[in-house]
Amino acid sequence: MLAMELELDVTDIKWAKEFLKKTDFLSQLTDQEITSLIYKINKITFQKGKTILFKGEFSNRLFIVKSGQVGIFISKEGKKEKVAELKENSYFGEVSLVHPVPASATVVAENDCEILILEKEVLDDVFKNNPAALETIHKKIEERKKPQ
C-alpha cells in the first residue's frame, strides 16, 4: 500500500498543537480554536516515491509534514526538476486555502512520510472568526509569489 489514512494518536495531537501554535498564519488563534482544528486533522502516511499532490490538482487543503521529507518538482523543458525540499515541521498548500488555484508543482514523498491534512472548510470557519489569521496568510502567499 502506498498511502494510508490513520487516526491521530496522543503524540500526534500534542505535536500538532505545538506546530499550529508556531505556524505564522495560525499563531494568533486561541487555544480553543487550535484544539478545534486538531480534532479535524487527517493523518496520511505516504511511502517513498508516492505522489502527494500533482501539479495542476485543485486540493483546497493545507499539508503539514510531520515526519519525513518531500520534494517539490516542476517540469522544465519536458524534464522533472526539483526546486525545493520540505522536511518535518514544514507545510505546503496554503495558497489553495484562499485562492482556488491549481497546485504549481508536484509534491513527492522522498522517504516514508506522515502528512497531516487540514481541509479548507475547517480553516474557513477559523478565518471567519479570526480575520487577523486570514490577513497573515494573504501576506504569506504574496511573499511566496515574489521571485527568489
Stockholm file with secondary structure:
# STOCKHOLM 1.0

chainA/1-148         MLAMELELDVTDIKWAKEFLKKTDFLSQLTDQEITSLIYKINKITFQKGKTILFKGEFSNRLFIVKSGQVGIFISKEGKKEKVAELKENSYFGEVSLVHPVPASATVVAENDCEILILEKEVLDDVFKNNPAALETIHKKIEERKKPQ
#=GR chainA/1-148 SS CCEEEECCCHHHHHHHHHHHHHSGGGTTSCHHHHHHHHTTCEEEEECTTCEEECTTCCCCEEEEEEESEEEEEEEETTEEEEEEEEETTEEECGGGGTSCCCCSSEEEESSCEEEEEEEHHHHHHHHHHCHHHHHHHHHHHHHHHSCC
#=GC SS_cons         CCEEEECCCHHHHHHHHHHHHHSGGGTTSCHHHHHHHHTTCEEEEECTTCEEECTTCCCCEEEEEEESEEEEEEEETTEEEEEEEEETTEEECGGGGTSCCCCSSEEEESSCEEEEEEEHHHHHHHHHHCHHHHHHHHHHHHHHHSCC
//
